[in-house]
Amino acid sequence: MKLRPFLLVSALALGTALRAAAAGETLDLVSLSDKPIEFDYGTKEMVVLDARLTYGELVLTADEIRYNDQTRQAAARGHLVFTRGTLRLVADEGTYSLADGKVRLTNTRAGYYPLYLQGRTLEGNTQEFTLQDATLSYGEPGPFTPTLHASSLDFIEGKSFRAHGSHLRLGPIPLLPLPVFSQRLDAPPLDAEIRAGFRSSLGAFLDVTALAPVANGVNVGPEIGLYSKRGLILGPAADYDTQRGDSSYFGHLRSGWLYDFGSREQRGLDLLGHQVGPRRAYLDWRHLQTYGDHFSLMGQLAYWSDSEVIRDYARQRFPRNQQPETFLEAAYTGDNYVASAFGRFQPNDFHSTRRREPELKLQLLASPQDLGIVQRGSVGFVRLREDDSTVAIDRSSERFDAFFGLERPTAITPWLTYTPVAGGRVTHYFSPLGDKDSYTRVLGQLGADLRARAYGEFDFKSERWDIDGLRHLIEPFAQYRYIPDAEKGRAYIPDIDRTVFSTRLQPIDLGDIRHLDDLTELNTLRYGLAQRLQTRDGKGGVRDLVVLTLAQDRHFNRLVAPALRRSSDLHADIALMPARWLRLDAFQRLDPHNWRIEEFNAGITLTDAQFWTARFGMQFLRDQLEEYTLDVAYRLNERFTLTGLWRYDTIESQFYEQVYGLRQTFRNLWSLEYQIAFYEGQRRESGFQFRLQLEVFKF
């Protein structure tokens, strides 16, 4: 029998609210259409139609909610919607217990962006639950949506899910059975990239890389390329980013093998002028692994059958990887030291590499001692080898090296620090040149550092530029190092670790110098100025507006080599970020003897978060390079974006690269880009290319 005594129901509702408040939350059960609340004496439940139940952050709405104050359980049916924070559950009917947070739903749909879940039943709580007969889609279900079907699916909000008896589909197309596997929520079940187009040297082509999860954080699949003029390239591919206990693993693998049936003219010559053969392959594996807080293992394996295989068959990766590099390093970090074993190897034979087979090193980090003295040092052994098909004689060397340095920072004033520096380095060569069985070189170093620090604060504000106060930091600095007779013993030392071309200022401290086989006397003063302009960041902390560093060397060597002037070029690095939508960065090298710019690299980036981005850049190196680039993207609407890239060579007076593209998105999951490209100059690539590229968005 149902009664509707207004006072009785009100008293029961008040008692229910008081009990809930005593439990630490406030319960509110109302009718959204002001329908009267009923009480069922048979089940001892309050009955509310067109109802909404609110309990803390939880909100439950349904056509009908029945609440039992004794068991503190709510039963709902008809258009049930359950929300808490970003989690939203929709079902036909279900129950929720206020006492322990348990929930059970029937015919459930759940939204957790970008995931869409469906299941026959749901059991658990709002943070962790299990779906039976489950379907998980990345985005709204559709004909091209990556979808996972599972007999059961364990879901942990904000972290991961674990599927049992599952298989992966692309819409209705079955892809891969996955009996049991776990996946982080921020990783899609399918990472696919498809490229198609035409290049006159390769013909029509289709490249496909499709990775699917096989374990938590591990995606594996094939990398396939089909070229009408050259054949089929095929190899395994993988990406992994996972953690087990206190160990983490991160890396990726790309590979391909083919028999290139193109003509000799089509295959062309390699870097050494040798004919490229028909059997071609590449393997690129990069790995980073950590054990706890102290041990790490990092390595890279790059095998190319010839110097042009990546340029021909993985053109999109060539700008970032133009020369193969193979190495392995294991490091253990202690409280004030680092012990490491490093090896650089060369599985290829078309360019020179200074191999380290291996290099063992123990480095003592800067450690304060008594009387304010700071010590640092290192000791190591390395076996060097350099073999180059362009030279007649291979070179090798075995070397023991040790360095120990002392410094004593002294605060002259609160804003000025003076640090005298002294150190020594002993290098022993086991197999020197000439008639010596061994050779030992001992070098000493004297020097000092002087650094000042000052700042000023200004109460300046600008809403347009998002500036809330200004702070100007300025740090003049000077470093002096004297290493006498560093060139001694050059006749006995195999010059494998020698200087390399660089337009930047190189280290001048004896403990930091790497080109030990190619030293000359060093008597150098380095001086400069570092400045930084900052403002308060509304998100917390500070934001840099201007960063400027000026530096120059002054050499006092007894005999200055022709390439080493008394004063080095003036180096200037600057970055301007006056607003979040504007960034300008530049590096300039100025010859102070004739006030001539020797090098200038700069770029300016403009960003409109809704519609367009543009970056204009230039690279100038006197008598060698003068290039201008423009890279733009303009968003027409939510689906289409225009893109363009232009590279102009002033020395040759030609656009050596022009790329015009249109990017299209489908259902916020797929990106399809159409591109046409034109090339000029001495290039291996075709003069004209047409490309299509399809990829799954990564969330």
Order of alpha helices (4+ residues) and beta strands (2+ residues): beta-alpha-beta-beta-beta-beta-beta-beta-beta-beta-beta-beta-beta-beta-beta-beta-beta-beta-beta-alpha-beta-beta-alpha-beta-beta-beta-beta-beta-beta-beta-beta-beta-beta-beta-beta-beta-beta-beta-beta-beta-beta-beta-beta-beta
